[in-house]
Amino acid sequence: MPPVATPARPKTSARSVAKPAARSAAKPPPKASPAKKPAAARVASSLSLSSKNYSSWSLRGWLMARLAGLRFDEVIVSPDDADARQEILLLSPSILVPCLTHDGIKVWDTLAIGEYLAEIHPESGLLPKDRAARAHCRAICGEMHSGFSSLRSALPMNLKGDFPGHKVWSRAEGDIARITTIWRDCLETYGGPFLFGEKPCMADAMYAPVVTRFRTYHVKLDRPAILYCQQIMQMPEMKEWFAAALKEPEDIEELDMEF
């Protein structure tokens, strides 16, 4: 009997037996970054101010905020307000105007406002970068903050006023001499045209109301002090403040007389 032929099995190609590709591990979806709050919500700020004509502390705080580059709303407290009036007339031991509200934080006292602004906007140059200059700046700011009471009483700030030939008390003359010495020392040390160099800083804001007093009462000054006063009065911020002060309808009779 002839042998029975066994049918040949078809050859399986390498492709037909290839294992299916392994599934790649599923990657977790990327986490969504938290939505940024609108800039206005993150840095909402306001500054309470009293009279722009009479309030030297309001001018100081406002100038610092502007020099720091802070955007803020002005909240004007009328001079008829009892507390504001006492502060303008130097009858209040605590200066609560201006008051800065920034991102839910309240800061009053002008010097504290300046320090806070320098902390949140160090790039503004509100305080000098050099440690020695920064210490010097803080020292003369503190001197203005706590001293010169005779000058304040004898020459109250009044941007609308013009009193040539005004008699300056002898004690106020001592304050004037000390202030011009501070200015001269800073201008010689740091090269001007501002107290600590090319840009205005916290010290210039602290002494700016004194510049307006010297102008109102025609105080005689040496040439370096005259040039510094001109530099301050040419600042765009000072021009803006001065223009607003001239538009104020309120007058305080106690500060509008020659005494």
C-alpha positions in Angstrom: 0.0 0.0 0.0 1.5 3.3 -1.0 2.2 5.7 1.8 -0.4 8.4 2.4 0.9 11.9 1.8 0.4 14.2 4.8 -0.6 17.7 3.7 2.0 20.2 4.5 1.1 22.9 7.1 1.3 26.4 5.8 4.3 28.3 7.1 3.5 31.0 9.4 5.3 34.3 8.6 7.0 36.2 11.3 4.5 39.0 10.9 1.5 36.7 11.7 3.0 35.7 15.0 4.2 39.0 16.1 2.9 40.0 19.6 0.7 43.0 19.7 2.5 46.1 20.8 2.3 46.8 24.5 0.0 49.6 25.5 1.7 52.7 26.6 1.0 53.7 30.2 -1.7 56.3 30.4 -0.3 59.7 31.4 -2.3 61.7 33.9 -3.8 64.8 32.4 -1.8 68.0 33.1 -2.9 69.9 36.1 -4.6 73.1 35.3 -2.7 76.2 36.6 -4.8 78.2 39.0 -6.5 81.1 37.4 -4.8 84.4 38.0 -6.8 87.0 39.7 -7.3 90.2 37.9 -4.6 92.8 38.7 -7.1 95.1 40.2 -8.3 92.4 42.7 -4.7 91.5 43.7 -3.4 95.0 44.3 -6.5 97.0 45.2 -5.3 100.0 47.1 -6.5 103.4 48.2 -5.0 106.4 50.1 -7.0 108.6 52.4 -5.9 112.2 52.1 -6.9 115.5 53.7 -6.6 119.0 52.2 -4.1 119.2 49.3 -3.6 122.9 50.1 -2.9 122.5 53.8 -1.9 118.9 54.7 1.8 118.3 54.5 1.5 114.7 55.7 -1.0 113.9 52.9 1.4 115.3 50.4 4.2 113.2 51.8 2.2 110.0 51.7 0.9 110.7 48.2 4.3 111.5 46.8 5.7 108.3 48.2 2.9 106.2 46.7 3.5 107.9 43.3 7.2 107.5 43.4 6.8 103.8 44.3 4.7 103.3 41.2 1.6 102.2 43.1 -1.8 102.6 41.5 -4.3 103.7 44.1 -7.6 105.5 44.5 -7.7 108.8 46.4 -10.2 109.0 49.3 -10.5 112.6 50.3 -11.3 113.4 53.9 -12.9 116.9 54.1 -11.1 119.5 56.3 -14.4 119.9 58.0 -13.9 116.5 59.5 -12.9 117.0 63.2 -10.0 114.6 63.2 -8.5 115.9 59.9 -8.9 119.5 61.0 -7.0 118.8 64.3 -4.2 117.2 62.4 -3.9 120.1 60.0 -3.9 122.6 62.8 -1.3 120.5 64.8 -3.8 119.9 67.5 -3.7 116.1 67.3 -0.9 114.0 68.7 -1.5 111.2 66.2 -1.4 111.7 62.4 -3.9 109.2 61.0 -4.1 110.9 57.5 -2.9 109.7 55.1 -3.8 106.0 55.5 -2.9 103.5 52.9 -5.0 100.5 52.3 -3.3 97.9 50.0 -4.4 94.4 49.3 -6.5 94.4 52.5 -3.6 95.8 54.7 -4.0 99.2 56.4 -0.9 101.3 57.0 -1.1 104.8 58.6 1.7 107.2 59.7 3.6 108.5 56.7 6.9 107.1 57.6 5.4 103.6 58.0 3.7 104.0 54.6 7.1 104.8 53.0 8.7 101.8 54.6 5.8 99.5 53.5 6.0 100.9 49.9 9.7 100.4 49.7 9.2 96.8 50.8 6.5 95.9 48.2 8.2 97.9 45.4 12.0 97.7 46.1 12.7 98.3 42.4 11.2 101.9 42.7 14.3 103.2 44.6 12.2 104.7 47.3 15.1 103.8 49.6 18.7 103.8 48.3 20.3 100.5 47.4 23.5 101.2 49.2 23.3 100.3 52.9 25.1 103.4 54.2 23.0 105.7 52.0 19.8 103.8 53.0 20.7 104.3 56.7 21.4 108.0 56.1 18.0 108.4 54.2 16.1 106.8 57.1 17.9 109.0 59.6 16.9 112.3 57.9 13.4 111.0 57.2 13.0 110.2 60.9 14.4 113.7 61.8 11.7 115.3 59.7 9.0 113.0 61.0 9.6 113.7 64.7 11.3 117.2 64.7 11.1 120.7 63.4 8.0 121.6 65.4 8.9 125.3 65.4 9.0 125.4 61.6 5.6 123.7 61.4 4.0 126.2 63.8 5.6 129.3 62.3 5.3 128.3 58.6 2.2 126.1 58.1 1.8 124.6 54.7 -0.5 126.8 52.5 0.0 126.3 48.8 -2.5 129.1 47.9 -0.8 131.5 50.3 1.8 134.1 49.4 3.3 136.0 52.4 6.4 138.1 51.4 8.1 139.8 54.3 6.7 137.2 56.8 8.5 137.4 60.2 10.1 134.0 61.0 10.5 133.1 64.7 14.0 132.6 65.9 13.3 129.0 66.8 12.0 128.4 63.3 15.2 130.0 61.9 17.1 127.3 63.8 15.0 124.6 62.1 15.5 126.2 58.7 19.3 126.2 59.2 19.3 122.6 60.2 17.1 121.6 57.2 19.3 123.4 54.7 22.4 121.8 56.3 20.8 118.4 55.7 20.1 119.3 52.1 23.6 120.6 51.4 25.2 117.5 53.0 23.1 115.1 50.9 23.6 117.0 47.7 27.4 117.2 48.2 27.6 113.5 49.2 25.4 111.9 46.6 25.8 114.4 43.7 22.2 115.6 43.4 20.0 116.9 41.9 17.8 115.1 44.5 18.9 114.3 48.0 20.2 110.8 47.3 21.2 111.1 43.6 19.5 111.3 40.3 16.1 110.0 41.3 13.7 111.3 44.0 13.3 109.0 47.0 11.5 108.8 50.3 13.7 111.7 51.7 12.6 114.0 48.9 9.0 113.2 49.6 9.5 113.9 53.3 11.0 117.3 52.7 8.9 118.4 49.7 6.3 120.2 52.0 9.1 122.2 53.5 10.0 123.4 49.9 6.4 124.7 49.6 6.7 126.5 52.9 9.8 128.2 51.9 8.1 129.3 48.7 4.9 130.5 50.4 6.8 132.6 53.0 9.7 133.8 50.8 12.3 132.3 53.1 15.8 133.4 52.2 18.0 130.5 51.2 21.5 129.8 49.9 22.0 128.8 46.3 22.2 125.0 46.8 18.9 125.1 48.7 17.3 127.4 46.0 18.3 125.0 43.2 17.0 122.0 45.2 13.7 123.7 45.8 13.4 124.4 42.1 14.2 120.8 41.3 11.4 119.6 43.6 8.8 122.1 42.3 9.6 120.9 38.7 8.6 117.3 39.5 5.5 116.3 37.5 4.0 114.9 40.7 4.4 118.2 42.5 2.9 120.1 39.6 -0.1 117.7 39.6 -0.6 118.1 43.4 -0.2 121.9 43.3 -2.8 122.2 40.5 -5.3 120.2 42.5 -4.6 122.2 45.6 -5.4 125.5 43.8 -8.8 124.1 42.8 -9.8 123.2 46.4 -12.8 125.3 47.5 -12.3 124.9 51.2 -10.3 127.4 53.2 -9.2 127.2 56.8 -9.3 130.7 58.2 -6.8 130.0 60.9 -4.2 129.3 58.2 -5.1 132.1 55.8 -4.0 135.0 58.0 -0.6 136.7 58.3 0.6 136.0 61.8 
